[in-house]
């Protein structure tokens, strides 16, 4: 789902060579390989987010404001975490296009409104998400299962505790240091390393992207699309989550890959590609060694219980096999 909009974005922002090479890299980087056996709404949502970005900022389509609003609405309907890209996209659009952005906002609202209307008429309440508790929660379980404990616990925390979780999430996500943070009972270093930018892209490709971010003057829209959602996610989570990449930063991955391969010689690209393949093979080997699919995923069952829905033979690829 990433390849089509990512190719056209790279071609428009950089050139055809970068578009073709980044598309090849996208197929093989560990994070994308990790997504293959575990398809979820965030991945499909990313397709629509990337398509909206292309239309809104890099297309001359006369209907781009309406279509981008439609695409952003679809992305939100697939997963509400898309809002962390919708917000900066609309902000950038307003900065560039001023009041034409209203067309995009109107189409976005019109696209998601039928869903909210259906929920309200069917269940006599509006849908809600527990992620409103995430900035104040000290752990995932309290945010999801015991939200009534979130605020009392939050106000009993020190500023150091509140900030340390954000700092840890930032460092864990941008640096290859995940194995150092192993105080969690369910700690799984093979899995969590792919939740980071170095592990998700491959360490050499990631270093190449970081080098370009500081070396070259890059497109301001791209920089904002990478930076703002990351900052929002850092602020969102009040506990260590062992890498922010899979929680919703999927649309940033293609941009980092483009940046990492742009203006690289064929020799450097060959070395980067070889390093990506080696890391992906190592990840797959360790993954097959330590992980297996098993029945049951209690969190999902608990969420569906109010609707009298029972899961049979549900599979989770995340279960650690000792």
C-alpha positions as CSV (number, residue, x, y, z in Angstrom):
1,X,0.0,0.0,0.0
2,X,3.0,2.3,0.5
3,X,4.5,1.9,-2.9
4,X,2.2,3.7,-5.2
5,X,1.8,7.1,-3.4
6,X,5.4,6.8,-2.2
7,X,6.7,6.5,-5.7
8,X,4.9,9.5,-7.0
9,X,5.8,11.6,-3.9
10,X,9.5,10.7,-4.4
11,X,9.4,11.5,-8.1
12,X,7.8,14.9,-7.5
13,X,9.9,15.9,-4.5
14,X,13.2,14.5,-5.8
15,X,13.5,12.7,-9.1
16,X,12.6,9.5,-11.0
17,X,15.8,7.8,-9.9
18,X,15.1,8.4,-6.2
19,X,11.5,7.3,-6.7
20,X,12.5,3.9,-8.2
21,X,15.3,3.2,-5.8
22,X,13.3,4.2,-2.7
23,X,10.4,1.9,-3.9
24,X,12.8,-1.0,-4.0
25,X,14.1,-0.3,-0.6
26,X,10.6,0.0,0.8
27,X,9.9,-3.6,-0.1
28,X,12.8,-5.0,1.9
29,X,13.3,-2.8,5.0
30,X,12.6,-4.7,8.3
31,X,9.6,-2.6,9.3
32,X,7.7,-3.3,6.1
33,X,8.6,-6.9,6.3
34,X,7.3,-6.9,9.8
35,X,4.0,-5.5,8.6
36,X,3.5,-8.2,6.0
37,X,2.2,-10.9,8.4
38,X,0.4,-8.4,10.5
39,X,-1.9,-6.3,8.4
40,X,-3.8,-3.7,10.4
41,X,-5.8,-0.5,9.7
42,X,-2.9,1.8,10.3
43,X,-1.2,0.4,7.2
44,X,-4.2,1.0,5.0
45,X,-4.7,4.4,6.6
46,X,-1.1,5.3,5.6
47,X,-1.9,4.8,2.0
48,X,-4.6,7.4,2.1
49,X,-2.5,9.8,4.1
50,X,0.3,9.6,1.6
51,X,-2.1,10.0,-1.2
52,X,-3.6,13.1,0.4
53,X,-0.2,14.6,0.9
54,X,0.7,14.1,-2.8
55,X,-2.6,15.6,-4.0
56,X,-2.5,18.6,-1.7
57,X,1.1,19.7,-1.9
58,X,2.5,18.1,-5.1
59,X,-0.3,17.9,-7.6
60,X,-1.9,20.4,-9.9
61,X,-5.3,18.6,-9.8
62,X,-8.0,21.3,-9.7
63,X,-10.0,19.2,-7.3
64,X,-7.0,18.6,-4.9
65,X,-8.5,20.4,-1.9
66,X,-11.7,18.3,-2.1
67,X,-9.9,15.0,-2.9
68,X,-7.3,15.4,-0.2
69,X,-10.1,16.1,2.3
70,X,-11.8,12.9,1.2
71,X,-8.6,10.9,1.4
72,X,-7.8,12.3,4.9
73,X,-11.3,11.3,6.0
74,X,-10.9,7.8,4.7
75,X,-7.6,7.5,6.5
76,X,-9.3,8.6,9.7
77,X,-12.1,6.0,9.2
78,X,-9.5,3.3,8.9
79,X,-7.8,4.3,12.1
80,X,-8.3,7.4,14.3
81,X,-4.6,7.7,14.9
82,X,-4.5,9.3,11.5
83,X,-5.5,12.5,13.3
84,X,-1.9,13.0,14.2
85,X,-1.1,13.4,10.5
86,X,-4.4,15.2,9.6
87,X,-3.6,18.0,12.1
88,X,-0.2,18.9,10.7
89,X,-1.3,18.4,7.1
90,X,-4.2,20.8,7.5
91,X,-1.9,23.3,9.4
92,X,0.6,23.2,6.6
93,X,-2.2,23.6,4.0
94,X,-3.5,26.6,5.8
95,X,0.0,28.1,5.8
96,X,0.4,27.5,2.1
97,X,-3.1,28.0,0.7
98,X,-4.9,29.9,3.4
99,X,-8.7,29.7,3.1
100,X,-8.7,27.1,0.3
101,X,-7.9,24.7,3.2
102,X,-11.5,25.1,4.3
103,X,-12.6,23.0,1.3
104,X,-10.3,20.2,2.6
105,X,-11.7,20.5,6.1
106,X,-15.3,20.4,4.9
107,X,-14.7,17.3,2.8
108,X,-12.9,15.7,5.8
109,X,-15.8,16.4,8.0
110,X,-18.4,15.2,5.4
111,X,-16.4,12.0,5.0
112,X,-16.3,11.0,8.6
113,X,-19.8,12.3,9.6
114,X,-21.8,9.3,8.3
115,X,-19.7,7.0,10.6
116,X,-20.5,9.2,13.7
117,X,-24.1,9.5,12.6
118,X,-24.4,5.7,12.3
119,X,-22.8,5.1,15.7
120,X,-25.0,7.6,17.4
121,X,-28.3,6.4,15.8
122,X,-27.3,2.7,16.5
123,X,-25.9,3.0,20.0
124,X,-27.2,6.4,21.1
125,X,-23.7,7.6,21.9
126,X,-20.7,8.9,20.1
127,X,-17.6,6.8,19.6
128,X,-14.7,7.5,21.8
129,X,-11.1,6.4,22.1
130,X,-9.1,5.8,25.3
131,X,-6.1,7.5,23.8
132,X,-7.4,10.7,25.4
133,X,-6.1,9.2,28.6
134,X,-2.7,8.3,27.2
135,X,-0.9,11.5,28.1
136,X,-1.9,11.1,31.7
137,X,-1.6,7.3,32.1
138,X,1.4,5.7,33.7
139,X,0.8,2.4,31.9
140,X,-1.1,0.9,29.0
141,X,-3.4,-1.2,31.2
142,X,-4.7,1.8,33.2
143,X,-5.4,3.8,30.1
144,X,-7.3,1.0,28.4
145,X,-8.9,-1.0,31.3
146,X,-8.9,1.3,34.3
147,X,-9.3,4.9,33.0
148,X,-10.8,6.0,36.3
149,X,-7.4,5.6,38.0
150,X,-5.5,7.6,35.4
151,X,-5.9,11.2,36.7
152,X,-5.4,10.4,40.4
153,X,-2.2,8.5,39.5
154,X,-1.0,11.3,37.2
155,X,-1.3,14.0,39.8
156,X,0.6,11.9,42.3
157,X,3.5,11.6,39.8
158,X,6.6,13.8,39.9
159,X,7.5,16.0,37.0
160,X,10.6,13.8,36.6
161,X,8.5,10.7,36.1
162,X,6.2,12.4,33.7
163,X,9.1,13.7,31.6
164,X,11.3,10.6,31.8
165,X,8.8,8.5,30.0
166,X,8.7,11.0,27.1
167,X,12.5,11.2,27.0
168,X,12.8,7.4,27.1
169,X,10.3,7.0,24.2
170,X,12.2,9.6,22.2
171,X,15.6,8.1,22.7
172,X,14.4,4.5,22.2
173,X,12.7,5.5,18.9
174,X,15.5,7.5,17.4
175,X,18.6,5.6,18.7
176,X,19.6,1.9,18.4
177,X,19.5,1.4,22.2
178,X,16.3,-0.6,22.7
179,X,18.1,-3.7,24.2
180,X,19.4,-1.5,27.0
181,X,15.8,-0.9,28.3
182,X,14.9,-4.3,29.6
183,X,13.0,-3.8,32.9
184,X,9.7,-4.9,31.4
185,X,8.5,-8.4,32.2
186,X,7.3,-9.0,28.6
187,X,10.4,-7.4,27.1
188,X,11.1,-8.8,23.7
189,X,14.2,-7.2,22.1
190,X,13.8,-8.7,18.7
191,X,10.3,-7.4,18.3
192,X,10.9,-4.0,19.9
193,X,13.9,-3.2,17.9
194,X,11.8,-3.0,14.8
195,X,9.6,-0.5,16.6
196,X,12.5,2.0,16.3
197,X,13.7,4.1,13.3
198,X,17.1,2.4,13.2
199,X,15.6,-1.1,13.5
200,X,12.7,-0.3,11.2
201,X,14.7,1.2,8.4
202,X,18.0,-0.7,8.9
203,X,20.8,1.1,10.8
204,X,22.8,2.1,7.7
205,X,19.8,3.5,5.8
206,X,18.7,5.3,8.9
207,X,22.2,6.9,9.3
208,X,22.1,8.0,5.7
209,X,18.7,9.6,6.2
210,X,19.8,11.4,9.3
211,X,22.9,12.7,7.5
212,X,20.8,14.1,4.7
213,X,18.4,15.7,7.1
214,X,21.3,17.8,8.5
215,X,23.3,18.1,5.4
216,X,20.8,19.2,2.8
217,X,18.1,21.8,2.6
218,X,15.0,19.5,2.3
219,X,11.4,20.2,1.4
220,X,9.7,22.0,4.3
221,X,6.5,20.0,3.9
222,X,8.4,16.7,4.2
223,X,10.3,18.0,7.3
224,X,7.1,19.0,8.9
225,X,5.3,15.7,8.1
226,X,8.2,13.8,9.7
227,X,8.7,16.0,12.7
228,X,5.2,17.1,13.9
229,X,3.6,13.6,14.2
230,X,6.6,12.3,16.0
231,X,6.5,15.2,18.5
232,X,2.7,14.6,19.0
233,X,3.3,10.9,19.7
234,X,6.0,11.7,22.1
235,X,3.6,13.9,24.0
236,X,0.8,11.4,23.7
237,X,2.2,8.5,25.6
238,X,2.8,8.7,29.3
239,X,4.6,5.4,29.6
240,X,7.5,3.7,27.9
241,X,6.2,1.8,24.9
242,X,9.5,0.5,23.4
243,X,9.5,2.4,20.1
244,X,6.9,4.7,18.6
245,X,7.1,3.5,15.1
246,X,4.2,1.0,15.0
247,X,1.8,3.1,17.0
248,X,1.1,5.3,14.0
249,X,4.3,6.7,12.4
250,X,3.9,4.5,9.3
251,X,3.5,7.4,6.8
252,X,6.9,8.9,7.9
253,X,8.8,5.7,6.8
254,X,8.7,6.3,3.0
255,X,9.9,9.9,3.4
256,X,12.9,8.8,5.5
257,X,13.7,6.1,2.9
258,X,13.5,8.7,0.1
259,X,15.8,11.0,2.0
260,X,18.2,8.1,2.8
261,X,18.8,7.1,-0.8
262,X,18.6,10.5,-2.5
263,X,21.9,11.8,-4.0
264,X,23.7,8.6,-3.1
265,X,26.2,7.0,-5.6
266,X,25.5,3.5,-7.0
267,X,28.3,2.2,-4.8
268,X,26.8,3.6,-1.6
269,X,23.3,2.5,-2.6
270,X,24.7,-1.1,-3.1
271,X,26.1,-1.0,0.4
272,X,23.0,0.4,1.9
273,X,20.8,-2.2,0.1
274,X,23.1,-5.0,1.2
275,X,22.9,-3.8,4.8
276,X,19.1,-3.7,4.7
277,X,18.9,-7.2,3.3
278,X,21.3,-8.5,6.0
279,X,19.3,-6.9,8.8
280,X,16.0,-8.1,7.4
281,X,17.3,-11.7,7.1
282,X,18.6,-11.5,10.7
283,X,15.3,-10.2,11.9
284,X,13.3,-12.9,10.1
285,X,15.6,-15.6,11.4
286,X,15.3,-14.4,15.0
287,X,11.6,-13.8,14.6
288,X,11.0,-17.4,13.4
289,X,13.2,-18.6,16.3
290,X,11.5,-16.8,19.1
291,X,7.9,-16.0,18.0
292,X,4.9,-18.0,17.0
293,X,1.2,-17.5,16.3
294,X,-1.0,-18.7,19.1
295,X,-4.8,-18.6,19.8
296,X,-6.3,-15.8,21.8
297,X,-5.8,-12.1,22.2
298,X,-7.5,-11.1,25.4
299,X,-7.3,-7.4,24.9
300,X,-9.3,-7.6,21.7
301,X,-11.9,-9.9,23.3
302,X,-12.3,-7.5,26.2
303,X,-12.9,-4.6,23.8
304,X,-15.6,-6.6,21.9
305,X,-17.3,-8.0,25.0
306,X,-19.8,-5.1,25.4
307,X,-21.1,-5.9,21.9
308,X,-21.5,-9.6,22.7
309,X,-19.0,-10.6,20.0
310,X,-16.8,-13.7,20.7
311,X,-13.5,-14.4,18.9
312,X,-12.7,-17.9,17.9
313,X,-9.3,-19.0,16.8
314,X,-8.0,-15.4,16.7
315,X,-4.3,-15.3,15.9
316,X,-1.6,-12.9,17.3
317,X,1.9,-13.0,15.8
318,X,3.2,-11.0,18.8
319,X,3.2,-13.8,21.4
320,X,6.7,-14.6,22.6
321,X,7.7,-18.2,22.5
322,X,10.3,-19.0,25.3
